[in-house]
Amino acid sequence: MTRRAQLVGTGLIGGSIGLALRTAGWHVTGSDRNGASAARALELGAIDAVGDDADAELTFVATPVGTVADVARGRSGVVTDVGSVKASIVAAVANPQFVGGHPMAGSEQEGVDGSRADLFQGAVWVLTPVATTDHAAHALVRSVVSSFGAEVVELPPERHDALVAVVSHVPHLTAASLMRLAAERSEEHAALLRLAAGGFRDMTRIAAGHPGIWPDICIENQGAITEVLDLLIGELTAMRHRVETADRAGLLDALSRARSARLNLPGRVAATAEVAEVRVPVPDRPGVLAEITTLASELGVNIHDLEIAHSSEGDAGVLLLLVDATLVERFIGGLVARTYKATARSLE
Amino acid sequence: MTRRAQLVGTGLIGGSIGLALRTAGWHVTGSDRNGASAARALELGAIDAVGDDADAELTFVATPVGTVADVARGRSGVVTDVGSVKASIVAAVANPQFVGGHPMAGSEQEGVDGSRADLFQGAVWVLTPVATTDHAAHALVRSVVSSFGAEVVELPPERHDALVAVVSHVPHLTAASLMRLAAERSEEHAALLRLAAGGFRDMTRIAAGHPGIWPDICIENQGAITEVLDLLIGELTAMRHRVETADRAGLLDALSRARSARLNLPGRVAATAEVAEVRVPVPDRPGVLAEITTLASELGVNIHDLEIAHSSEGDAGVLLLLVDATLVERFIGGLVARTYKATARSLE
């Protein structure tokens, strides 16, 4: 018997869930408020049919966060969602067959065209079962999500919301605030924003994202966001005091602790993969990136992630590559042979 | 007659100035509080001799910002510096032969070993002459700095300090504050920092920098930094109010303005170069980066800059490449032929 699933919302996340389900052999029916998006999902093979499926064993609600509770409430069978806020949704749905979920995956491309069957491979997928959640419903969602290659992390809904306020929602509001400040301040002489070097660009990059999703998120996660904003304002006020009182020791201490916390930020790849960071200062000449990435390919070194770290001032960069720890020596050997000043750092 | 210059401080910036001066035919004498650094600068060809040169026509002071005024005060001839704060230094030196300067260049590698003769090529180099500055001294510094390939921007010292507070100093303190908050909040369960996706990583990256230079910078630029911190705290308080009062329209408006300011942030390359941005969603398979960068090389497309933009959540990325506007169509053609979903955006 083919297992049947249903998808409400066929954007990037919904489409990717459809592709992953169909890869695993499920029959997937899907709908979207925007009919064109559902039709496109069908065309791309993310769903088998457009519409509703009363016999679906499992329903994924992948609609904007403000509409999840309303959509989820009327459904029969096991229901889960992908909203980036959990406590308000879990409370509003109040159904033992509902298991709150939040895959930490997604890209800037929000439409179904960016969908990929492997979008969740290695990603963290938070589930937020509560005391009243049905055990079988919880087990079903957990096993299906795991089958997508995601790493399931279980948290109480409130704890999830507090954490995403810290690592996602407040950083977004802060990036926007910094950008607004810089834009206002440079009005007299816009070209001077060219003084904004790599560090500032890194800090404000997320502010370039589509703002449409944020009012809903901010309001659904109101409590956690205002609390974390208060803490951030408190931290900044303490920094201001250290600057104003010329407290060198306090500044050094605060920045040193921040530095060590940042250096210990766990890597983006699955914890099981042993990776190390390779640092290569990038000379300003054509073909350098091609040479380095091709060398990695030739040596069989898989690049898990790559970024150019800019300093607070200036644009010269250091290329940071995350590669398998076992192949670091080989890669460094190749880089040095091509006269790059490469160094390695383990991420323990 | 060989022109003679002198360098005090042979770190990354001093060493690069030495290399650039020697490339232009100058005789360069250099010293450093750290004798080993001066010896290494000699070894690397960044200076001709270790020591002081009483006959130097021009002295570059490239010491940490807290010591610049003391070092600059005793010198004869034309003197300039590279400190990242200007008003306090210009006032303390109070010498018509002194021209304050600040090259917006530098990398994470702080030692002389990272020095490059072309470090300043295309970089902005701010000069801060004041009413009492000698015209000939100003003209000399301006012409030498321009000969390094830098683009000279002239600003009153206070204006420079206010701008770097906005685009560099306060962002650094903010990144550190966000990182401290996240580290504290995740103490119970450190692995949950893995929820921190690309956006958070981008925002806190500069907090990983060496903190040693910051106490001096903060104290030298006390006034501008506290003022900008107050403005940022004000912005965040306004954001908090919008969240607390569920002001959807206000949030959307604030974030939309921030977005458009970020999208209009001038590019990092010299204004004269016509560049455009190419966006390529990066599938998660080995060799992709090599394929894209090699294709660029094959097509003669020079990559001015490259970054992976992460969304606020999740790790999937879009590769952003800055390339010559005239070659965008050719590059897009090649990318699409290799089945990448590439799109272009002009940066006007």
Interface residues (C-beta under 8 A of the other chain):
Chain A: S84 P103 M104 A105 G106 S107 E108 Q109 D113 G114 R116 D118 L119 Q121 A123 V124 V126 V153 L155 A162 L163 V164 V166 V167 S168 V170 P171 H172 L173 T174 A175 A176 S177 L178 M179 R180 L181 A182 A183 R185 S186 A190 A191 L192 L193 R194 L195 A196 A197 G198 G199 F200 R201 D202 M203 T204 R205 I206 A207 A208 G209 H210 P211 G212 W214 P215 C218 I219 Q222 I225 T226 V228 L229 D230 L231 L232 I233 E235 L236 T237 M239 R240 R242 V243 E244 A246 R248 L251 L252 A254 L255 S256 R257 A258 R259 A261 R262 L263 L265 P266 R268 A271 P281 P283 D284 P286 G287 L289 A290 T293 T294 A296 S297 N302 I303 D305 L306 E307 I308 A309 S311 S312 E313 G314 D315 A316 G317 V318 K341
Chain B: S84 P103 M104 A105 G106 S107 E108 Q109 D113 G114 R116 D118 L119 Q121 A123 V124 V126 V153 L155 A162 L163 V164 V166 V167 S168 V170 P171 H172 L173 T174 A175 A176 S177 L178 M179 R180 L181 A182 A183 R185 S186 A190 A191 L192 L193 R194 L195 A196 A197 G198 G199 F200 R201 D202 M203 T204 R205 I206 A207 A208 G209 H210 P211 G212 W214 P215 D216 C218 I219 Q222 I225 T226 V228 L229 D230 L231 L232 I233 E235 L236 T237 M239 R240 R242 V243 E244 A246 R248 L251 L252 A254 L255 S256 R257 A258 R259 A261 R262 L263 L265 P266 R268 A271 P281 P283 D284 P286 G287 L289 A290 T293 T294 A296 S297 N302 I303 D305 L306 E307 I308 A309 H310 S311 S312 E313 G314 D315 A316 G317 V318 K341
